[in-house]
Amino acid sequence: MDWVIIMTDKFVIVAEYADSMTAELAKQVLEDFDIRAVIVGQNVANLFPSAMTVKIQVLESDADKAKQILEEQEQGYEPEDYEVMDDSADDEPYDPQKEEP
């Protein structure tokens, strides 16, 4: 017996970028939030950068959440799930000889 998988959810575009590097970063952000994302048009945009954009697609059921995450990312919003390391408290460079055993 053969199994047939029917996908009820389709992929939709949630963002467009001028370059593939920015799209890759956005894709990684979405995947950090457990949203499966694919990049479309990356190869063509690399060949013709001024003529094409790179698109990010996610499942339609994740589209609203993905758009919100990407929008917050562009505005510099740090989600509570992310920890930001604060190096500002260390005024002196690291010295391994000062470490206590």
C-alpha positions as CSV (number, residue, x, y, z in Angstrom):
1,M,0.0,0.0,0.0
2,D,1.4,3.4,-1.0
3,W,1.0,6.3,1.4
4,V,-0.1,9.6,0.0
5,I,0.6,12.7,2.0
6,I,-1.8,15.6,1.3
7,M,-0.6,19.0,2.3
8,T,-3.5,21.2,3.3
9,D,-1.3,24.2,4.0
10,K,0.5,26.0,1.2
11,F,3.5,28.2,1.2
12,V,3.0,32.0,1.0
13,I,5.4,34.9,0.6
14,V,6.0,36.8,3.9
15,A,9.0,39.0,2.9
16,E,11.1,40.2,0.0
17,Y,14.7,41.3,0.2
18,A,17.1,42.8,-2.3
19,D,19.9,40.4,-1.4
20,S,20.3,36.8,-0.4
21,M,22.4,37.5,2.7
22,T,19.6,39.5,4.3
23,A,17.1,36.8,3.3
24,E,19.3,34.1,4.9
25,L,19.4,36.0,8.1
26,A,15.7,36.5,8.2
27,K,15.2,32.8,7.4
28,Q,17.4,31.9,10.4
29,V,15.4,34.2,12.7
30,L,12.2,32.5,11.7
31,E,13.7,29.0,12.2
32,D,14.9,30.1,15.6
33,F,11.1,30.5,16.4
34,D,10.4,27.0,14.9
35,I,8.9,28.4,11.7
36,R,9.9,26.5,8.6
37,A,11.0,29.0,5.9
38,V,12.3,28.6,2.4
39,I,14.1,31.2,0.2
40,V,12.9,31.6,-3.4
41,G,14.7,33.3,-6.2
42,Q,18.1,33.3,-4.5
43,N,20.1,32.1,-7.5
44,V,18.4,34.4,-10.0
45,A,18.8,37.4,-7.7
46,N,22.5,36.6,-7.4
47,L,22.8,36.6,-11.2
48,F,20.7,39.7,-11.7
49,P,20.7,41.6,-8.5
50,S,19.0,44.8,-9.7
51,A,16.2,42.9,-11.5
52,M,15.1,40.4,-8.9
53,T,14.3,40.2,-5.2
54,V,14.7,37.2,-2.9
55,K,11.5,36.0,-1.3
56,I,10.9,34.2,2.0
57,Q,8.0,31.8,2.1
58,V,6.4,30.0,5.1
59,L,3.4,27.8,5.5
60,E,0.2,29.8,5.4
61,S,-0.7,28.9,9.0
62,D,2.6,30.5,10.2
63,A,2.4,33.6,7.9
64,D,1.0,36.1,10.5
65,K,3.4,35.0,13.2
66,A,6.3,35.1,10.7
67,K,5.4,38.6,9.5
68,Q,5.2,39.9,13.1
69,I,8.6,38.4,14.0
70,L,10.3,39.8,10.9
71,E,8.7,43.2,11.4
72,E,9.8,43.3,15.1
73,Q,13.3,42.3,14.0
74,E,13.5,45.2,11.5
75,Q,12.5,47.6,14.3
76,G,15.2,46.3,16.6
77,Y,12.8,44.6,19.0
78,E,14.4,41.9,21.1
79,P,12.0,39.1,22.0
80,E,11.9,37.9,25.6
81,D,13.1,34.5,24.4
82,Y,16.4,35.9,23.3
83,E,19.2,36.6,25.8
84,V,21.4,39.5,24.9
85,M,24.9,39.3,26.3
86,D,26.0,42.5,27.9
87,D,29.7,43.1,27.6
88,S,29.5,46.7,28.7
89,A,30.2,45.8,32.4
90,D,33.6,44.5,31.4
91,D,35.8,47.6,31.1
92,E,39.0,45.7,31.2
93,P,40.2,43.2,28.6
94,Y,40.1,39.5,29.6
95,D,43.2,38.3,31.4
96,P,43.4,34.5,32.0
97,Q,46.0,35.0,34.7
98,K,43.6,36.9,36.9
99,E,41.2,33.9,37.0
100,E,40.8,32.2,40.3
101,P,41.5,28.5,40.4
